[in-house]
Amino acid sequence: MAPAAAFGCVILDRDSLPLGGVEVELMMSHPAKGPWWPARGVTSADGRIAFDRVPPGEYLLSLRTVQHGAVELGTTALRPGGFHNLGDVRLR
């Protein structure tokens, strides 16, 4: 079994301000295995969030919040045992 992958980002609102204390839902979709909803998390005061222990592979990633909308991040390769920084992610 391959070691888990991890990634993180800073969640911003439509005005590019960090969203602190907001619940974020992660959706991952694999081209062969289909959708997988592995995690929810809460952003730190400065809008940071990390998702660890996700399966490595290439996924279409989407993040959403109830109050502030969602964003599709496109296809991202998550390396086994690696951490991928997605940078600033602005919700729509």
N, C-alpha and C positions, 0 to 999 in steps of 0.2 A: 504494500500500500504506500502511495506517495505521501510525503508530509503535506500538511495543510498549507494553503496559501493565505495571505492577508492583504488588505488594502485599506486606505484611509483617505479622507478629504476634509475640506472645510466647506460647510453648507452655508450658502449665501441666499438672501431673499432676492426678490426682483430688483431691488435697488442696490444690490451688491453689498449689503450689510450682513455680518455674521449672525446666524440664528442660534442662539444659545438656549439650552434646555428644551429642545424640540425632539419629539420622537420621530425617528426616520426608519422607514421600511425599505428593505433591499429586495429586489427581484433580479434573479439571474436566469438567463435562458441559454441553454446549450443547444447547438444545432442538431445534435443526434438524440440527446436525452431529454429534451424539452425543458419546460420551466421548473424552477426550483426556488422556493421562498425560504431562504435559510435564516434570516436574521432581522431583528429589530434592535435599535439602539437609541440612546439619547445623546444629543450633542453636548459638548462641554460649553462653558460660558462663552468661549471664543468661537463656537461653531464647529469645532473639530469632532470627528467621529471616525472610529476604526471598526472594521469587521475582520475578525480573525477566525481561524479554523473553518475556512470555506474550501471546497474542493478545488484543486488546481485544474486549469484548463482554459479554454477560450470561451467567453460568455458575452452575451449582450446584457449590459448592466442598466438597471433603472433604479432610481431612488425617489421616494415620495414621502410627503408629510400630509397630514389631514388638513392643517390650516394653511399651508404655504405652497401647495402644488407639487409637481413632479418634474423629473428630468430623465431623459434617456441618454445614457453616456456613450452608447455605441459599443462595438465589440472590443473587449479588453482581454489580453492574455495574462492569466494569473499563474505565476511560476510556483512549483512545489517548494515550500519552505521559504518563499520570498515575500517581501512586502512591497506593494505597488502604491505609490503616492499619486492620487488622482488630482491633487492640487485643489484649487477653488472650483466649487460646483454651484452654479446659480440655478435656483428653482424657477420654474415658469408658472 
